[in-house]
């Protein structure tokens, strides 16, 4: 399928699909005319990428875990090191949340003084 059809079927812009391709998240073949030609599985892959981005993973992390992802929800085949990668991401997210809470509390304290 051409990039326009993939875009329509997934709701993801062609520009973003090209970005996914550049990041190594989406496989594409080139037709004799030079146009991008995606297979049917590209629809599932794009939906997986979107779900993992929504979960807060970076494209770099997604590239490493994508071979272990199954289905559109997505689910996982627990490949080697996958649990460790996701655990590290969760710990980093918890640290960011803790930092935001501290900053929020400081700001709320300033407002309480006024």
Secondary structure, DSSP 8 states (H G I E B T S, - for coil): --HHHHHHHHT--HHHHHHHHHTTSS--EE-TTS-EE--THHHHHHHHHHHHHHTT--HHHHHHHGGGEETTTTEE---TTHHHHHHHHHHHHHHHHHHHHHHHHHHHHHHHH-
